């Protein structure tokens, strides 16, 4: 899933910090419910203007709830934007 999303958005998979960085986006890939809880706090520390969490379909509703009011967007497992980020 990481390489698919990175390919769609023209980014590279990172071993440190957020999973994928592009020119103006920071993208966290989360595939379990427990990991999803940490995504918002990890993305808040990124300096990129647009932040996203990418999740598989079963976690989409939880991701939308957790990111409500944060400015963080949500993507599906293929990199399709479900909820746009609110960039600074």
Kinemage of the C-alpha trace (Angstrom):
@kinemage 1
@onewidth
@group {chain A} dominant
@subgroup {mainchain}
@vectorlist {calphas} color= white
{ca unk a 1} P 0.000 0.000 0.000
{ca unk a 2} L 2.858 2.395 0.786
{ca unk a 3} L 4.444 2.089 -2.639
{ca unk a 4} L 1.096 2.385 -4.418
{ca unk a 5} L 0.205 5.635 -2.599
{ca unk a 6} L 3.738 6.992 -3.056
{ca unk a 7} L 3.559 6.276 -6.778
{ca unk a 8} L 0.202 8.007 -7.183
{ca unk a 9} L 1.383 11.167 -5.427
{ca unk a 10} L 4.970 11.203 -6.682
{ca unk a 11} L 6.586 10.754 -3.295
{ca unk a 12} L 9.108 8.459 -1.690
{ca unk a 13} L 8.699 6.015 1.169
{ca unk a 14} L 10.624 7.275 4.206
{ca unk a 15} L 12.062 5.131 6.982
{ca unk a 16} L 12.050 7.988 9.535
{ca unk a 17} L 9.145 10.286 10.388
{ca unk a 18} L 6.048 10.262 8.210
{ca unk a 19} L 5.748 7.393 5.718
{ca unk a 20} L 5.609 9.416 2.476
{ca unk a 21} L 6.754 12.945 1.674
{ca unk a 22} L 6.077 14.810 -1.547
{ca unk a 23} L 6.627 18.456 -2.442
{ca unk a 24} L 3.783 19.746 -0.269
{ca unk a 25} L 2.281 16.618 1.359
{ca unk a 26} L 3.024 14.399 4.322
{ca unk a 27} L 1.191 11.067 4.170
{ca unk a 28} L 0.934 8.506 6.965
{ca unk a 29} L -0.100 4.951 6.055
{ca unk a 30} L -2.058 3.207 8.815
{ca unk a 31} L -3.527 -0.280 8.479
{ca unk a 32} L -4.561 -1.107 12.062
{ca unk a 33} L -6.908 0.657 14.415
{ca unk a 34} L -4.245 1.029 17.114
{ca unk a 35} L -1.790 2.676 14.706
{ca unk a 36} L -4.463 5.052 13.471
{ca unk a 37} L -4.665 6.706 16.889
{ca unk a 38} L -1.027 7.825 16.585
{ca unk a 39} L -1.364 9.169 13.038
{ca unk a 40} L -2.897 12.529 13.975
{ca unk a 41} L -0.211 13.388 16.511
{ca unk a 42} L 2.575 12.276 14.174
{ca unk a 43} L 1.204 14.346 11.291
{ca unk a 44} L 0.738 17.433 13.454
{ca unk a 45} L 4.497 17.572 13.953
{ca unk a 46} L 5.159 17.657 10.186
{ca unk a 47} L 5.976 21.020 8.599
{ca unk a 48} L 4.393 20.122 5.248
{ca unk a 49} L 1.387 22.338 4.448
{ca unk a 50} L -0.904 19.442 3.530
{ca unk a 51} L -1.165 16.307 5.689
{ca unk a 52} L -3.007 13.048 4.987
{ca unk a 53} L -3.612 9.692 6.603
{ca unk a 54} L -4.158 6.781 4.189
{ca unk a 55} L -6.176 3.804 5.426
{ca unk a 56} L -7.903 0.724 4.043
{ca unk a 57} L -11.689 0.797 3.708
{ca unk a 58} L -12.512 -0.790 7.118
{ca unk a 59} L -10.728 2.086 8.926
{ca unk a 60} L -12.067 4.947 6.815
{ca unk a 61} L -14.877 6.025 9.176
{ca unk a 62} L -12.572 6.000 12.191
{ca unk a 63} L -9.976 8.030 10.272
{ca unk a 64} L -12.640 10.586 9.307
{ca unk a 65} L -13.731 10.878 12.958
{ca unk a 66} L -10.168 11.241 14.284
{ca unk a 67} L -9.186 13.893 11.734
{ca unk a 68} L -12.338 16.015 12.089
{ca unk a 69} L -11.345 19.601 12.898
{ca unk a 70} L -7.597 18.976 12.552
{ca unk a 71} L -7.048 20.007 8.928
{ca unk a 72} L -5.667 16.535 8.184
{ca unk a 73} L -7.102 14.842 5.100
{ca unk a 74} L -7.939 11.174 4.507
{ca unk a 75} L -7.004 8.907 1.574
{ca unk a 76} L -8.018 5.377 0.725
{ca unk a 77} L -5.507 2.562 0.229
{ca unk a 78} L -5.046 3.468 -3.444
{ca unk a 79} L -4.161 7.106 -2.751
{ca unk a 80} L -7.555 8.515 -3.742
{ca unk a 81} L -8.421 11.543 -1.606
{ca unk a 82} L -11.590 10.963 0.437
{ca unk a 83} L -11.331 14.159 2.524
{ca unk a 84} L -9.146 17.054 1.403
{ca unk a 85} L -6.589 18.544 3.754
{ca unk a 86} L -6.834 22.109 4.889
{ca unk a 87} L -3.412 23.518 4.125
{ca unk a 88} L -1.930 26.371 6.137
